[in-house]
């Protein structure tokens, strides 16, 4: 069974703020990304002279940067709403604000003393990361919910249902995947209630409810009836 399927996309920035999108899988390593980026940006130096760096910006505006191991994978999972990726060269500024990945000459990763991310870029990225529920696509939210739920559901062994029904596994070790799936559905239910009740403005609360109704409808189209009922 093939597991290394390219189904994720990360955005990579160059020092001059040019960027490109790289298609990766969960098994793609930092070294693989560097090779793609060097080719995409037509960088002169060999890929071996670059490494991938992560730059993060906290809510207080504190900028942190570190080099990532060459064999590190699941790169897309590392990048939050205030993040991206980038490839650069020794004599070029290599990073940008937020939680990001950057390709940087290995010999100069820790030698560079200048900030790889300007204060302006950091503030801009923090602003972009402040996204409300109403700004999210209802189709995309429903799709992501369905993908996550199915990923958990497909790993449940058929015997777990019997063990859970007849309490054949008192320790609960064998039915952990089933319990995890149940907890996710409960989380979705509480998430909906929390988003609605935390909104003090009546008009925005109405829009939030309508937004969730649309998400539930898209979940039905995805045959994700668990999330649909959880939202309702």
Secondary structure by P-SEA (a helix, b strand, c coil): cccccccbbbbbbccccbbbbbbbcccccaaaaaaaaaaaaccccccccbbbbbbbbcccbbbbbbbccccccccccccccccccccccccccccccccbbbbcccccccccccccccaaaaaaaaaaaccccccccaaaaaaaaaaaaaaaaaacccaaaaaaaaccccccccaaaaaaaaaaaaaaaaaaaaaaaacccaaaaaaaaaaaaaaaaaaaaacaaaaaaaac
